[in-house]
């Protein structure tokens, strides 16, 4: 039993060492990629600037449940889209009564006259 316990400890130690080496190599790869590719550094800089600007803007928003904000922000565009699509559906059904989809309306529109 003593041998198995030592083996378990050895496996745990080896996993910790492998994890530490993995983290080291990932950090080394990222640093070398930034040194070799300046556009990555520029993109990270821009992401930081955008995050800072958005954070300042979002900090002034009143704090309420996100669902209320989502409904408040999307209510008017949703209603306009609903009205437009309803109007388009009524016009399409009058124009091409045999059509069961928008593809049928397009086929009716592009068909040669009879």
ZIDAPE-V952073 format. One record per run of one state. SS is the DSSP state (hx for helix, st for strand, lp for the rest). FROM is the first residue (numbers start at 1). LEN is the number of residues. If there is no record, write none. Layout:
ss=SS from=FROM len=LEN
ss=SS from=FROM len=LEN
This chain:
ss=lp from=1 len=1
ss=hx from=2 len=35
ss=lp from=37 len=1
ss=hx from=38 len=22
ss=lp from=60 len=6
ss=hx from=66 len=30
ss=lp from=96 len=6
ss=hx from=102 len=9
ss=lp from=111 len=4
